[in-house]
Amino acid sequence: MGRHFGDLAKIRHVITYSLSPFEQRAFPNYFSKGIPNVWRRVTSSFFKVAPPMTLMYLTYTWGNSVHQQGKRKIAADFENEE
């Protein structure tokens, strides 16, 4: 029949190594080293990312307000109509 998942073909002159799932840990040092590393990387890149994002947000809100003002009717244009 067919091969099972994980039962790889044997290829000459190629050495493959594997680790038993019982010998490895799913998330080693996740809380002790992972989260502090994320915090360090975020704080180091904050001043590189925050100013352009702030400028983009201010430009976006300014553009939306100008667009809304442009969509309004000017009352002085319609004063003489009946």
Buried (B, 14 or more C-beta within 10 A) or exposed (E): EEEEEEEEEEEEEEEEEEEEEEEEEEEEEEEEEEEEEEEEEEEEEEEEEEEEEEEEEEEEEEEEEEEEEEEEEEEEEEEEEE
